[in-house]
Amino acid sequence: MTGKNDLPLAQRSDADLPGHWLLARLGKRVLRPGGLELTTRLLSAARIDDADVVELGPGLGRTAADIAAQRPRSYVGVDDSSTTSAPLRKVVAASGGRLVDADASATGLDAGSADVVVGEAMLTMQGEKAKKAIVDEAFRVLRPGGRYAIHELGLVPDDLADEVKDDIRREMARAIKVNARPLTVAEWSGLLTSAGFEISSVDRAPMALLQPRRVIADEGVLGALRIVGNVLTHPAARKRVLHMRKTFNRYREHLTAVAIVAVVPAAESK
């Protein structure tokens, strides 16, 4: 028997859809915890220009478009075909890049074939073992001196009590219907260094995904109005969005957006 969560995303109800895909259905294109501004700073720090770039879990293609604008030498998006969106396919086709149907932990790409690997708001959604597998794969794919750029949901402060972390993760899972596992900034850095990376830069921004000012900054006035209109006319979606916003507000003092660029040591033998 097929469960409701086994249905393709397009066939799931607003009540059952994972939070980020629900927001996408409502018209939101920027789905990163630190918004477009933090993504822009992250890509600048990763030095995309004339680089061979791999993006893990490119979603709606918003970041893929930003990467293309910086004129990389090549672009490969690694995406599960069941979630590959039409906007992403359009962006990749226009930029001359290509999509690979694979899991982020086993891309099938050649070792040492990329200068930059980008992953945004996708490690947060993975458990401990899956996080490690994806980070290890990024390390494998990168050349010596290559950069791994991540933009994820973070917890603060670094010494936040375990019971508070567990409470946040449990309530977020209920709100967004994904088993989100955000880490502290120190834990994100430790995950990367344990795989062999060296930390190049750490940047942060407020986690304000559903705050009106951030929505307007990310989507523009017309885009924000379109989202509001969709929320108002879809009762189940409205209930979900209000629940997500309430959860984010409840824990706002312990939530942050973190962007880290980590580097494969130049002397590393692939």
N, C-alpha and C positions, 0 to 999 in steps of 0.2 A: 504494500500500500504506500502511495506517495504522500508524504507529509506536506504541510503548508510551506515549510521552509525548504522543501526540495523543489518547489516550483521555480521556473525561471523568474528573474527579478521583475521582468515586465508584467508577469501574471500575478504577482503577490499584491495583497491589499495594502492600503496605507497603514493599517494597524500592525501588519506583520513585517514590513520592509525594514531592513537595517537602516539606522538613522541617517547615515550619509547618503544612501540611495534615496531615501524619502525626501531629503532636502534637494537632491538633484531633480527628482520628479517635480518638485514645487518650483523649480527654475533656478536654484542656486548652483553656480558653477565653481566658485571658489570654496573648497571644502577643507581647507587647511586650518589647523588650530590657531596659527599666528597670522592668518590672512595673507593677502597678496603682498603686503609690504615685507613680511618676513621671508616669503618665497623669493622676492626680488633680491634681497640682501644675501640669501643663501646661494642663489645662482651666481651672483657676482663673486662671492668668496670661492666658489667651486671652479671658476675660470672655464666657462663653457666655450668661448670663442676658439674655433679651429680644433676642437677636441672630438674624439670619438665618444659619444654619449649613449649610455644605456639608462632608461628609466624603468623602474620596477613599479608595477601597478599604476599605470598612468591615468586610469579612471576616465574622466570626461575630456581629457586632453587640454585642460587649461594650462598646466605647466608645460606640456609638450609644445604648445604655441609659444610660450615665453622662451623655451629653449631654442626653438627654431629661429626666433627673432635675433638670437645672439650668434647665429651662423656657425653651428658646429660643423665639423668635418663630416660626421655621420650621426644618425639617430636610430636607435633601436628601442622600441617599447615592448616590454615583456608583460603580457596580460593574458589572463585566463579568457578563452574565447566566450565563455558564458557571461562575462561581465563587460566585454569590449563594447564601447558605446559608439554610436554613429558619429558624434562630434569628434571623438578621438581618431576614428578611421579617416575622417575628412582632413584633419590637421596633419596627420602623418602622410597621407597621399600628397597633399599640397607641398609639403616640405621635402619630399623625396626620401623620407625615412622608411622604415619597415616595422611591422609588428611580428612578434614571435609568440605563439600560443604555448605558454609554459608557466610553471609555477616559479615564483621568485626565488625559491630555494634550490631550484634545479633548472636553470635557464637553458641549458644546452649550448650556450655560447662558448667560444674558445677561451681558454685560460689566457690572461694577459692581453685581451683584445680591446679593452676600453681605457680611456683616460679619465672618465667621470662616470660614476653610477649615482643616480638620483632616486631617492625614495621618500615620498611624503605621506604622512598620516596612514602608513600601512603597517609598520612594525608594532605600533600601539595595539593593533587589533589581533596580535599573535601572542600565543603562550611562550613560555621561556624557551622551550626546545626549538620552536619555529623561528623565534627571533634569532637565536644563535645560528640556525641553518641558513637564514637569509643573509645575515651579516658575513658568514663564512663564504657564501657564494659570491657576494660583492667583492670580497677580498680576492677570491680566485680569479674573477673576471678582469680585475684591474691590473694594469701594468705597474711596475715599480714607479713610485711618484704619483700614481693615480689617486683621485680624490673620490671619497664616498660622502655624498651630501644628503643628510636626513633632516626632516622637519616633522616633529612628533609632539604629542601631548606629554607634558612633564608635570611632576609633582614637586612642590616646595613646602618646607625647606628640605635640604638633603637628609636631615636627621628626623624627618617626619616619622611618627610612630607607626609600626606595622599595622596596628589595629585601625588606624585612621586610613592608611593606604587601602586596606581590605574593604573598609566601609565605602570609600570612594569608588573603588572598582566594582563592587557589588551594585551600588546604586546607578552607576553609569551603564552597567550591563543591562539593567532593567529599563533604563530610559532609551538607550539606543539600540537595544536588542542585538548587540555584538559583545562578545566577551573581551572588552577593552582592558588592556593591562598597561597603563601608563607607568613610567618609571621616574625616579628623581633625576635631576640633571647629572648628578654624580654616577648614578646607575647606568644612564644612557652612555656616558663616557666610558664607564667600565666595561660595558658590553662590547664596545668598539675596540678598546685596547686589548681585551682578552682574545680577540680574533687576530691580533697582530698590527692593528692600525695605530698610528700616532695622531693625537688630537691636534688639529691645525687651528680651528676657531670654534667658539661657542657663542651663540647669540640667542636672545630671548625676546619675547613679546607677550603682551597680555593675551590670555585665552578668552576671546570675546566673540566667538563664532556667531552667536545669535543676538548680539547687541546691535541696536539700530545703526549706530555710527559706523561700526565695522561693516555691516551689510551694505550700507551705502558706499563706503570706501571700496569695497571689493566688487560690487555688482553695478554701481552707478545708480542714479535716482530712478530711472525707468525700470531697471532690473529689480531694484528693491521693491518698487510699487507692484511689479508683476508677481513677485514672491508673496507679498502681503495679500494681494487679491486671491492667489491660489490657496493660501492658508485659510482665508475667510470663507471660501466656498467649498472647502473639503473638511467636514467636521472631524473625521477620524485623524486626518493629518494635523489639524489644528490642535487636537488633544495631545498628540505625540510631540509636536513642536513645543507646546507649553510645558509639557513634562520635561523635555530635554533642557529647555531654558531654565526651569526651576532647579533642576539638578546642577547645572553649571553654576547658577547663582549661589546655590547653597554651599558649594565647595570652592568658590572663586578665590579665596585667600590661599588655597592649596593647589590651584591649577595654574599652569603656565604653558606657553608654547616654546619649544626649544629647537634651535637649528644648529646642527653640528657638521662641520667638515672634518673628516678624518682622512689621513693620508697613508698609503702603503709606503713603508720605508724604501728609499731609493736603492738601498743595497740588498733588498729582499730578492731572493732567487725564486723565480716562478717555476 
